[in-house]
Amino acid sequence: MKIEIWSDFVCPFCYIGKRRLELALNEFAHREQVQIEYRSYELDPEAVANPNQSVHEYLANRKGMSVEKAREQNANVAKQAETVGLTYNFDTMQHTNTFDAHRVAKYAATKNLGKEITEKLLQAYFTDSELISDHDTLKRLATDVGLDGEEVEDLLETNRFAKRVREDEDLATQIGVGGVPFFVFNEKYAISGAQPKEVFQEVLEKVWEEESKKPMLKNLNPEGSKTSYCTGDDCEVDE
């Protein structure tokens, strides 16, 4: 089973949704046969790299509300995060542009470290209040999960992996992703938002059951004869 997840590293519900999915997978009997692919999505592509306001002020300006109202909303989100074991430090978070972080994540995925760098970046932003647009910070976080520091430094000094980030964002537009987190199961079922663990469990079981019902071929050929193997739209003959 394949699960694609569109998310952004400064999206509070993306981290909560990620954790709820993981909790559901912990109780899923076939979790070892689940492949997760993280896809890029920028909530605010125009965000500046160097913060010039607090997260509360940023939310207030973006949503047209008072700073106190924004602070109240963020406090409510922090309480939701606590229910899945996450600590959100909104007072010290540094809202920033995430494009370079997504490029590093795309590079990490080529080294089978996509899961590790995603968790590292989310924790760095929401819990540790790190500036995840800063190149030195990105390099350190990347090396912490096992990536080559020189390669990451070279990546950040160029435009490498930018195309892959844009491809994810274009695909999100094509399939109608209007917000994140957005989860797609086997390119068939979609869940939008940080849904409860039980919703993820239900979809996991449903998708697995449907996949299990796919017709399977049984070889009835006499011994020594040629066997036809069919997968999808292709068939091959075993010589």
C-alpha atoms as one frame of an Amber mdcrd trajectory, in Angstrom:
protein
   0.000   0.000   0.000   1.245   3.455  -0.884   0.382   6.612   1.050   1.311
   9.999  -0.394   1.283  12.924   2.030   1.240  16.550   0.924   2.388  18.760
   3.784   4.404  21.804   4.784   6.922  22.082   7.600   5.234  25.142   9.117
   1.744  23.640   9.048   0.722  22.776  12.632  -1.945  20.304  11.553   0.504
  18.523   9.243   2.580  17.400  12.221  -0.534  16.397  14.168  -1.952  14.528
  11.171   1.361  12.780  10.590   1.427  11.564  14.174  -2.196  10.379  14.073
  -1.489   8.376  10.927   1.558   6.846  12.610  -0.550   5.875  15.627  -3.035
   4.202  13.296  -0.221   2.389  11.488   1.144   1.120  14.808  -2.075  -0.865
  15.197  -2.315  -1.915  11.537  -1.452  -5.568  11.016   0.104  -4.940   7.592
   2.116  -1.826   8.462   5.335  -3.375   7.168   3.805  -3.370   3.690   2.938
   0.318   3.722   5.112   2.745   1.775   4.907   6.441   2.655   5.971   9.203
   0.287   6.101  12.807   1.483   5.202  15.407  -1.120   5.944  19.124  -1.060
   3.400  21.859  -0.496   4.043  25.487   0.452   1.287  27.131   2.470   2.815
  30.542   1.807   5.325  30.580  -1.068   5.761  34.334  -0.549   6.827  33.995
   3.093  10.099  35.742   3.877  13.115  33.697   4.929  13.994  35.967   7.844
  11.091  36.383  10.292  10.030  39.979  10.925   7.112  39.185  13.199   5.970
  36.586  15.688   3.888  33.581  14.649   0.924  35.163  16.416   1.364  38.394
  14.454   1.815  36.475  11.215  -1.440  34.562  11.730  -3.304  37.714  12.750
  -2.202  39.576   9.625  -2.885  36.640   7.327  -6.336  35.876   8.735  -7.423
  39.416   9.529  -7.835  38.937  13.262  -6.399  40.427  16.418  -3.100  39.188
  17.792  -4.873  38.055  20.947  -7.319  36.000  18.886  -4.416  34.469  16.976
  -2.670  33.673  20.243  -5.839  31.966  21.478  -6.155  29.885  18.310  -2.528
  28.823  18.506  -2.996  27.800  22.136  -5.888  25.567  21.095  -3.764  23.961
  18.396  -0.980  23.375  20.932  -3.460  21.511  23.117  -4.390  19.272  20.189
  -0.702  18.596  19.591  -0.280  17.538  23.211  -2.885  14.781  22.754  -0.521
  13.007  20.345   2.639  13.670  22.348   3.863  16.782  20.539   5.085  20.021
  22.076   4.382  23.243  20.179   6.193  26.391  21.295   4.258  29.073  19.421
   5.734  31.957  21.394   9.217  31.261  20.045   8.506  29.725  16.620  10.140
  31.434  13.658   7.744  31.422  10.725   9.683  31.348   7.489   9.838  30.322
   3.848  10.053  26.542   3.446  11.167  26.110  -0.167  14.775  25.220   0.668
  13.620  22.837   3.389  11.478  21.063   0.807  14.460  20.830  -1.545  16.533
  19.215   1.195  13.674  16.806   1.920  13.531  15.812  -1.751  17.245  15.092
  -1.695  16.812  13.068   1.506  14.134  10.972  -0.176  16.663   9.875  -2.819
  18.769   8.513   0.043  15.793   6.737   1.681  15.807   9.299   4.487  12.633
  11.163   3.601  10.813   9.996   6.717  13.701  10.956   8.987  14.260  14.456
   7.583  10.528  15.210   7.623  10.281  14.393  11.315  13.479  16.322  12.020
  12.293  19.469  10.252   8.869  19.427  11.893  10.392  19.008  15.336  12.957
  21.713  14.628  10.252  24.200  13.721   7.434  23.432  16.146   9.324  22.267
  19.229  12.861  23.610  18.995  11.963  26.995  17.432  14.718  26.732  14.840
  14.868  28.842  11.679  14.417  26.127   9.063  15.208  28.440   6.143  18.716
  29.083   7.460  21.225  27.112   5.408  23.500  26.276   8.320  20.513  24.974
  10.264  19.323  22.885   7.318  22.788  21.439   6.843  23.022  20.494  10.519
  19.578  18.912  10.595  20.366  17.000   7.409  23.631  15.619   8.727  21.859
  14.648  11.960  19.750  12.163   9.996  22.698  10.808   8.034  22.917  12.987
   4.927  26.212  14.184   3.521  26.872  17.734   4.723  28.879  18.783   1.671
  26.170  17.525  -0.671  23.529  19.446   1.250  25.657  22.585   1.196  26.115
  22.245  -2.568  22.379  21.710  -3.012  21.522  24.834  -1.052  23.944  26.951
  -3.074  22.279  25.867  -6.320  18.720  25.209  -7.453  18.892  21.438  -7.244
  15.648  19.586  -6.508  13.599  22.731  -7.112  11.925  21.025 -10.070  10.828
  18.102  -7.908   9.260  20.450  -5.369   7.383  22.259  -8.129   6.228  18.961
  -9.626   4.656  17.988  -6.301   2.926  21.334  -6.064   1.667  21.098  -9.639
   0.322  17.614  -8.974  -1.428  18.917  -5.867  -3.215  21.468  -8.048  -4.174
  18.808 -10.587  -5.803  16.526  -8.018  -7.513  19.353  -6.158  -5.468  19.680
  -2.987  -6.827  22.809  -1.351  -4.982  22.535   1.940  -2.698  20.338   3.936
  -2.189  17.794   5.313  -3.601  15.787   2.422  -3.265  12.003   2.344  -3.765
   9.844  -0.753  -4.016   6.054  -0.401  -3.087   3.976  -3.445  -3.986   6.911
  -5.705  -7.632   6.176  -4.923  -8.753   7.395  -1.498  -8.009  10.803  -0.037
  -8.158  12.218   3.478  -7.922  15.957   4.009  -6.857  17.393   7.335  -5.535
  15.995  10.599  -8.341  13.485  11.036  -8.697  11.313  14.162  -6.679   8.111
  14.355  -9.877   6.078  13.880 -10.468   7.619  10.443  -7.000   6.601   9.311
  -7.564   3.113  10.686 -10.802   2.762   8.768  -9.219   3.804   5.479  -6.193
   1.571   5.994  -8.424  -1.455   6.531 -10.675  -0.567   3.594  -7.817  -0.092
   1.142  -6.095  -3.261   2.319  -9.301  -5.270   1.981  -9.870  -4.027  -1.556
  -6.296  -4.784  -2.572  -6.607  -8.275  -1.130  -9.655  -8.959  -3.286  -7.789
  -8.379  -6.539  -7.839 -11.530  -8.717  -4.751 -13.694  -8.437  -3.448 -15.953
 -11.176  -2.955 -19.623 -10.541  -0.688 -21.608 -12.835  -2.685 -24.454 -14.349
  -0.255 -25.161 -17.190   1.117 -28.681 -17.567   4.619 -29.106 -16.223   7.236
 -27.907 -18.688   4.906 -25.675 -20.689   5.237 -21.910 -20.998   3.668 -19.815
 -18.265   2.054 -16.431 -18.823   2.559 -13.856 -16.077   0.257 -10.818 -16.118
   0.600  -7.707 -14.011  -1.520  -4.659 -14.698  -1.763  -4.150 -18.450   1.328
  -6.160 -19.327   1.885  -9.852 -19.886   5.151 -11.688 -20.210   5.787 -15.236
 -21.253   8.310 -17.266 -19.322  10.524 -18.950 -21.896
